[in-house]
Amino acid sequence: MKSETSKVDQSITVNYRTCPLCEATCGLEIHTKGQEVVHIKGDKLDPFSRGYLCPKGYSLKELHSDPDRLTKPLIRRGENWQEASWEEAFSEIRMKLRPIIENDGKHAVGVYLGNPIVHNLGLMLYMPMFLRSLGTKNIFSASTLDQIPKQLSSEFMFGSDSNLSIPDIDRTDYLVMIGANPLASNGSLMTAPNMRGRLKSLQERGGKFIVIDPVRTVTAKQADEHHFIRPGTDALFLFGMVHTFFAENLVNLGHLTDSVHGVEDIEKVSRDFAPELVGPKCGIPAETIRSIARELATTPKAVVYGRMGTCTQQFGTMNSWLIDVINVLTGHLDSEGGVMFTNPATRRTQTKKARKPRYNRFQSAVRNLPEVLGELPTSSLAEEIESSGPGQIKAFISMAGNPALSAPNSERLNKALEKVEFMVSLDCYLNETTRHADVILPAPSPLERSHYDITFYSLAIRNIAHYSPAVFDLPKEHKDEWETLLHLTAAISDQEIKGDITQTVDDVMIKEIIKHEAKNENSPIYEKNVVEVMGLLNERRGPERLLDFYLRVGPYGDHFGKNPDGLTLAVLKDHPHGMDLGALQPRIKDSLQTPSGKIELAPSVLIADVDRLKETMNSHSDHFLLVGRRDLRSNNSWMHNLPVLVKGEDRCKLWLHPVDAKRIKLQAGDQALVQSRTGQIEVPVQITEDVMPGIVSLPHGWGHNLPGIRLHVAEQNAGSNVNILTDEQVIDTVSGNAVLNGVPVRVEKAVDTSIGSVTTNALQEK
């Protein structure tokens, strides 16, 4: 069934769906003619985005027709790629992968899960089954390059990483934003289309928002106040506010008074972080820290929100924790206009069984880094491939990701990937990572598959549901990703599966899911007959069947007859512009899964890490500190292959403050040589007061100049890879998250425009 259509004329069809390219989930109105996309614009009837659209949404037209996008499986034969049938590809995978598993064990296979997976209904629903079947502990993902600190702190404090506190942006009157740039990112761990409009509305109703960031971002320029902060010192700033709350009797737990454990511990550890002590270190005056703390504590509807910049540094987990600590201490957690917890349509009913945090249940083989939420740090991936002995990664599977470009010390990781005995990639491009593969399994165009933002509706500032059927039928010779995963599951199985693999494995999986749900005494289908439930779902297959099940057992669902007017997939299909299920409501008691049944304000792991923070109070570096930056047209590296997103002025430039530029004799347009412990790059200079003195900034995702890729547009706009400079040995020691901000570097004028001609003159430090 196609999405709602209306005939503009006899040849143009209008389709409605949500954009799958970032977290904003904007509604699209897609005009098609036959198999061609004619035009894309924002869907004004979408109740969430109301017609807002950024350039990425329009780029779906070019992505769909991109000649570089892979449509057939590729098998490496020597130095060459050969197109193959799906049967040949899966046969090759089974023939090469099974012996490695049989000889070296399941942990000899490493898996990397890329960011686009969370934008893909089929992959989100079927990936857990594949990973369970594979059974390896060597699972890595983009989360440890981005957001795992926030997930881990929520696991510690609230009992689950799915309990992420979301800013109630539309109802708050005071917003402190740290290390976040939603006007460029479209929101992150905060699904909210048209953030510019929402922030403007906050100001128009008399509210105020403040940005704390080492870069004067596009968001900072709209703020009422912007304060530069020295990279890596966010935890000091946050502790300075916590200290102020206790010192000035501003703590007010409000309705959370009986739901919080550990307030006394927080008061004790905050004593050493008076604003007068931390201010000089982070670059923010003590009185400013105290003023912001007072305003937060005395404004009824207020919130602190932190994102990428707070996670991708050495104290990422501490930052994420302290942000929620502040929201709790000021009475703004689980409160209208503060931070709240979503109630998404696909939310499963909890068993109410408290569990221990999923942390440090096993360790990486080389550095003994702790497991976090079932995965290991991507910063350890190269060494786990290079090491010898038990646990060495000898086979590798990459899915919808490009770690060879996006992971720290990417040159080391590229060399490591050359050493794996067998590699499989599921991807739509031959890119910097998949060029190392032995088999590449293509992905369909986003317009050739159905869509439902099962992840981002769990992070939305309103409870939203929007199902989008495919705009175009998937060609018969192609496979959707969920089908590919089922075949991969069969390929790694110790027994060969006969017959229709897709139907057989799919039926087994959903039966197990229904059986598990029926055993939950709090579920609306508790003790319901599994066969009976299957019979009510069998008109659908694949992701649609699973989505229908999750919607029907969810909080708004029909509960398979118990709530006849409830939500089903059929109901959603009758609302092609999506459904607004209402504003967020207080629900902390339904969310908590900690062993104590309370908010754990002072997890022992994080309290113990405070000593590490104290050690930084007296540290000093003469290096420049490198930070990243976001751009509205550049979310993932593959977007650089779409002309509409790379046109215009070169955006891959090193931002440098005028004072620093004068001192090291650099002018706008010069080529700068930037060097760190791990490598060096050359990049053109842009001089601007939008960065703090002593700070340089580069965007991520560039560096498309490696041999063997097929990204013709990206190669013409190659840029420089910032992750040649980032260091895989420096991590947030609690979560293992990569440190991509606050990287010490040296900067000087390049002798020539190619690194090969640079002399060995001493590099000037800051």
Number of C-alpha atoms within 10 A of each C-alpha: 10 15 21 18 15 11 10 10 7 7 10 19 19 21 24 27 29 27 27 23 20 22 24 30 27 28 31 27 24 25 23 19 13 10 11 13 21 14 15 20 17 23 23 16 16 24 17 28 21 17 18 20 22 18 13 20 24 20 18 23 21 15 20 17 14 16 12 16 20 20 20 21 25 24 22 16 10 8 6 9 15 12 16 17 14 19 11 14 21 21 13 15 20 19 13 17 22 17 12 19 20 11 9 17 16 21 21 23 27 25 25 22 21 20 20 18 19 21 22 22 23 25 22 18 18 22 19 11 17 19 15 11 16 19 14 19 22 27 22 23 22 23 20 25 26 22 24 27 32 28 22 26 32 24 25 25 25 25 26 23 19 18 22 24 23 24 32 28 26 18 19 25 23 24 25 21 22 24 22 25 28 27 21 20 21 23 20 20 24 25 26 27 27 21 23 16 12 15 22 15 16 20 17 10 11 9 19 19 23 20 28 25 25 28 29 20 24 16 22 24 12 18 20 12 13 21 19 19 22 23 24 25 23 28 25 27 27 27 27 25 28 30 25 25 23 17 14 11 10 18 19 17 18 14 12 19 13 10 15 18 18 14 17 10 14 21 16 11 17 21 15 14 22 21 26 15 15 24 21 13 20 21 17 19 18 19 12 14 22 21 14 14 23 17 12 26 25 14 15 18 23 31 32 24 24 24 24 25 28 30 31 30 28 29 28 33 29 29 30 26 25 26 22 25 25 24 23 26 24 27 26 31 29 24 27 21 22 29 29 24 28 26 27 24 24 22 18 17 16 16 13 15 9 15 12 12 22 17 18 18 11 15 17 20 18 16 11 12 18 20 22 25 18 15 26 27 27 26 26 24 26 23 19 22 25 19 15 13 9 11 22 22 29 24 23 25 19 23 26 22 26 24 26 24 26 26 30 29 24 25 18 19 24 19 15 19 24 14 15 19 15 20 26 22 27 22 26 23 25 22 23 25 23 29 24 26 23 22 27 30 25 25 25 20 21 20 23 18 21 24 23 24 24 23 20 22 26 25 28 29 28 26 21 24 22 26 27 27 23 20 26 20 14 15 11 6 9 18 19 20 24 23 21 22 21 21 21 18 22 22 20 22 15 12 8 11 14 8 8 10 17 17 14 14 17 21 15 10 16 18 15 12 14 21 19 13 23 19 14 16 14 14 19 23 22 15 14 16 12 18 12 10 17 16 9 12 17 10 9 12 14 18 21 20 18 23 21 21 25 22 24 24 24 23 20 19 24 19 22 20 12 11 13 11 12 18 22 23 20 10 14 18 18 13 17 23 28 22 18 14 15 11 16 23 16 16 14 19 13 12 20 23 26 21 15 14 18 20 26 24 26 23 17 12 12 17 14 12 15 15 11 12 15 13 9 13 16 7 8 8 9 11 17 21 22 25 28 19 18 20 17 15 20 21 19 18 19 21 20 26 25 22 16 17 17 18 12 8 6 11 17 23 22 25 27 28 19 19 15 19 22 12 10 14 11 21 17 16 13 18 23 24 24 23 19 18 14 18 18 19 20 25 25 22 23 23 22 17 13 19 21 26 21 18 24 30 25 23 21 24 25 25 22 26 17 13 10 15 19 20 24 15 17 23 18 13 21 20 23 22 26 31 28 23 24 29 22 26 15 17 24 21 16 23 30 29 31 32 28 28 23 24 24 21 24 21 24 20 22 21 16 15 15 13 13 8 10 14 11 7 7 7 14 12 14 18
